[in-house]
Amino acid sequence: MFDRGRSLWLMTALLALAFASFAAFRVLGTRGHAATPAAAAAFVPLGEYAERAPHVRSSLNIIGIRGSVVGEPATPLPEQPPLPASSFARPEAEYLAYGVTQLTILEGEVASLESALSSGNRAAVETAWRVAFARYLRLGAVYVEGAVATLNEQIDGSPGGLAGGTSSPRFTGLHRIEFGLWTGAPPQTLLPFAVRLATDVHMMRALLPRVTISPLDYATRAHEILEDAVRDLLSGTDVPWSGEGVLGTAAGLAATREVISTLRPLLVEPASVAADPPANPRSPAVVDADLDQLQSVLASLAASHGGRLPTNSQLSKPQTESLDAAIGQALEGLAQIPGMLEPKVAPVAAGIPASAVRIDP
């Protein structure tokens, strides 16, 4: 009995000692952790920059496509200085006048398309559509925005991106008529689209003289018209039903020639420049030769297909290769035009914040 009681007393004492030790450990641990409050563990950003940082103190002066870094050797000046933006006023005005003339002719061609649709003669309708389609693509250098952009979409827009695709009520114009003709729709059912097309063309003719084209856009467009033809027309993307990509490319060539014609005064070397250089850096002679070669290839294609330009699918492999080579050569020369006609317009650089900005992950 005594031994049993002693054992119980010892066990009770040990338990009390263990409890006291645990409590002391908790108190000490809590106090130790409190020595480093949560507020002291501040968030460290992955990176930050300040106005005084070295990379911000550097500066870059940009003029057109040329530039110089402060403290570094100056970039050599080009053979020809940048052109003032005012130099492009006359070329752009001439091209817009050309565009109005093309739209005036197109109005008559759309009227012929309406007559053909009314007659129900499918062959006549297809011929009239080709004429109107090619005419509209001769406006290749007109950058459009606002109301004119909306009209352009109504005249030459595709069903891509429209809810309902080809069944969308917003799918109108030349490609809506193309879709109907080459999928077997009765010609008379397409007459309402031709009537709408006539209205849109008339409205665009009235608005086009007020379109503004930036000098840089106009200089660049000389190259982009045929580039777009390769991407959108010869690929069949924009003419999936008729396949008239070669016809559209020929129209793009006509538009390109018109752009070069208006820019020709800017491409002629000033008389004050010495005649020592072997070649004029702004001479269009090489570009003219390339465009002539492309025109010759297109003429031979028409001659081999009964006097009419073939569709994309009618091209033989050698004909495709010949056309691709001619366009590639023309694009190589045309790609130099934007640099030759660099407008003297300085870009606006974004400002740097005055206070430091932390970049959080």
Summary of the structure (lengths in Angstrom):
residues: 361
radius of gyration: 36.1
end to end distance: 72.3
largest distance: 131.3
contacts: 991
relative contact order: 0.12
helix: 62%
strand: 4%
